[in-house]
């Protein structure tokens, strides 16, 4: 992500993280922190655990440059985060044809119904090719807890089908992770 400040060279400096593709990793770290209210030290340890795990598996450079895909996200959630940090990871739309935006939106609202200890990792493309964390949702907007400091997505600019001039945020239901520390499962309506 480029900074807004111009220098004497005429080019803005890059911000930290602007040249890597670690938003997927940060989305997991941020979701865990949001759910568990983890300290800075605990969060740093989780990040370090990811780096060590990826380096041992010879995946670090691949993910640093190319980003995290769905199968790698599952691997990290299972092998590094594990049940001790987030006891329940569900992908309710996995294997389901893309629902329309209203149905998907309502499933997010239903899951994030004000119950503490819940977060959602969302994969999106279009204006942003990005993994992010949904903190809360209203009928009109998704509020984010995001590594790139994206604050919200307006419903009027979102789609689950294809990008248009006005619908520039393509949400991926099949790559949306419902996370909680509750033992019971959640199924979309």
Phi, psi and omega per residue, in radians:
X1 nan 2.231 -3.115
X2 -1.423 2.569 3.072
X3 -1.387 2.901 -3.122
X4 -1.618 -0.190 -3.048
X5 -1.528 2.226 3.080
X6 -1.586 2.559 3.101
X7 -1.905 -3.082 3.112
X8 -1.038 -0.475 3.136
X9 -1.284 -0.287 -3.107
X10 1.591 -0.112 3.135
X11 -1.923 2.367 3.100
X12 -1.271 2.578 3.079
X13 -1.276 2.637 3.041
X14 -1.313 2.555 3.049
X15 -1.535 2.773 3.108
X16 -0.973 2.320 -3.111
X17 1.545 -0.095 -3.082
X18 -1.225 -0.326 -3.105
X19 -1.969 0.007 3.106
X20 -1.867 3.022 -3.129
X21 -2.114 0.832 -3.054
X22 -1.694 0.303 -3.117
X23 -1.060 -0.578 3.099
X24 -1.111 -0.781 3.105
X25 -1.095 -0.792 3.116
X26 -1.142 -0.562 3.117
X27 -1.145 -0.661 3.094
X28 -1.180 -0.808 3.126
X29 -1.031 -0.805 -3.120
X30 -1.184 -0.659 3.104
X31 -1.123 -0.773 3.123
X32 -1.086 -0.742 3.131
X33 -1.134 -0.728 3.141
X34 -1.107 -0.762 -3.103
X35 -1.213 -0.798 -2.997
X36 -1.760 -0.042 -3.080
X37 0.934 0.780 -3.088
X38 -1.128 2.548 3.095
X39 -1.257 2.930 3.073
X40 -1.014 -0.723 -3.126
X41 -1.142 -0.755 3.115
X42 -1.127 -0.688 3.123
X43 -1.166 -0.735 3.088
X44 -1.070 -0.704 3.130
X45 -1.112 -0.709 3.098
X46 -1.101 -0.774 3.103
X47 -1.056 -0.789 3.104
X48 -1.046 -0.729 3.106
X49 -1.039 -0.711 3.077
X50 -1.062 -0.829 -3.110
X51 -1.060 -0.816 3.137
X52 -1.095 -0.783 3.135
X53 -1.052 -0.836 -3.120
X54 -1.158 -0.652 3.112
X55 -1.149 -0.764 3.114
X56 -1.056 -0.646 -3.131
X57 -1.518 0.042 -3.123
X58 1.015 0.670 3.128
X59 -1.918 -0.162 -2.997
X60 -1.038 -0.902 -3.101
X61 -1.150 -0.655 3.120
X62 -1.042 -0.827 -3.099
X63 -1.312 -0.568 3.110
X64 -1.100 -0.671 -3.107
X65 -1.562 -0.800 -2.997
X66 -1.750 -0.178 -3.133
X67 1.531 3.103 -3.066
X68 -1.813 2.294 3.038
X69 -1.723 3.003 -3.039
X70 -0.910 -0.846 -3.087
X71 -1.137 -0.626 3.097
X72 -1.232 -0.609 3.075
X73 -1.070 -0.788 3.112
X74 -1.072 -0.748 3.128
X75 -1.053 -0.799 -3.136
X76 -1.159 -0.720 3.115
X77 -1.102 -0.676 -3.106
X78 -1.350 -0.929 -2.962
X79 -1.459 -0.511 -3.088
X80 -1.826 -0.890 -3.123
X81 -1.239 -0.959 3.059
X82 1.165 3.076 -3.067
X83 -1.228 -0.389 -3.120
X84 -1.258 -0.422 -3.137
X85 -1.760 -0.730 3.077
X86 -2.374 1.908 -2.997
X87 -1.362 -0.345 -3.037
X88 -2.384 1.968 3.068
X89 -2.081 2.123 -3.140
X90 -2.251 2.609 3.050
X91 -2.186 1.373 -2.986
X92 -1.101 -0.390 -3.111
X93 -1.752 0.099 3.138
X94 -1.119 2.251 3.123
X95 1.352 0.059 3.138
X96 -1.811 2.313 3.067
X97 -0.946 2.569 -3.075
X98 -0.880 2.136 3.054
X99 -1.297 2.819 3.031
X100 -1.204 2.845 -3.042
X101 -1.015 -0.701 -3.110
X102 -1.083 -0.794 -3.126
X103 -1.136 -0.778 3.125
X104 -1.113 -0.795 3.141
X105 -1.007 -0.796 -3.133
X106 -1.115 -0.609 3.117
X107 -1.164 -0.647 3.080
X108 -1.149 -0.801 3.126
X109 -1.060 -0.727 -3.131
X110 -1.109 -0.738 3.132
X111 -1.208 -0.785 3.137
X112 -1.590 1.044 -3.031
X113 -1.529 0.362 -3.105
X114 1.710 -0.099 3.102
X115 -1.226 2.195 3.128
X116 -1.163 2.787 3.074
X117 1.378 0.444 3.106
X118 -2.237 2.530 3.039
X119 -2.684 2.864 3.121
X120 -2.287 2.274 2.986
X121 -1.635 2.249 -3.061
X122 -2.107 2.269 2.998
X123 -1.637 2.360 3.112
X124 -2.494 2.758 3.061
X125 -2.377 -3.132 -3.113
X126 1.818 -2.097 3.133
X127 -1.032 -0.668 3.063
X128 -2.118 2.269 2.945
X129 -1.750 1.707 -2.758
X130 -2.776 2.632 2.878
X131 -1.826 2.407 -3.129
X132 -2.533 3.040 3.123
X133 -2.024 2.236 3.047
X134 -1.500 2.112 3.130
X135 -1.560 -0.775 3.132
X136 -2.748 2.968 -3.088
X137 -2.607 2.473 3.020
X138 -2.063 -3.070 3.079
X139 -1.160 -0.349 -3.044
X140 -1.981 -0.332 -3.035
X141 -2.612 2.671 2.956
X142 -1.833 2.198 3.069
X143 -1.698 2.355 -3.005
X144 -1.947 2.660 2.994
X145 -2.021 1.503 -2.758
X146 -2.114 2.465 -3.131
X147 -1.234 -0.392 3.115
X148 -1.742 0.209 3.113
X149 1.115 0.444 2.992
X150 -1.297 2.216 -3.016
X151 -1.602 -0.696 -3.053
X152 -2.745 2.754 3.003
X153 -2.116 2.160 3.100
X154 -1.340 2.367 3.141
X155 -0.995 -0.640 -3.110
X156 -1.154 -0.238 3.116
X157 -1.880 0.162 -3.099
X158 -1.906 2.709 3.063
X159 -2.632 2.817 3.007
X160 -2.017 0.069 -3.027
X161 -1.994 -1.160 3.141
X162 -2.690 2.667 -3.085
X163 -1.369 2.433 3.020
X164 -2.242 -3.116 3.115
X165 -1.064 -0.671 -3.137
X166 -1.644 -0.495 3.128
X167 -1.757 1.386 -2.983
X168 -1.640 -0.071 3.126
X169 -1.952 1.883 3.105
X170 -1.581 1.957 3.129
X171 -1.563 2.421 -3.124
X172 -1.855 1.655 3.111
X173 -0.978 -0.703 -3.110
X174 -1.225 -0.201 3.084
X175 -2.104 0.753 3.108
X176 -2.098 2.161 -3.032
X177 -1.896 2.102 3.087
X178 -1.617 2.055 -3.036
X179 -2.056 2.418 3.084
X180 -2.793 2.999 3.011
X181 -1.887 0.570 3.104
X182 -1.883 2.417 -3.101
X183 -1.278 -0.382 -3.058
X184 -1.417 2.650 3.139
X185 -1.482 2.789 3.093
X186 -2.119 2.361 3.067
X187 -2.195 2.366 3.123
X188 -1.160 2.665 -3.138
X189 -1.299 nan nan
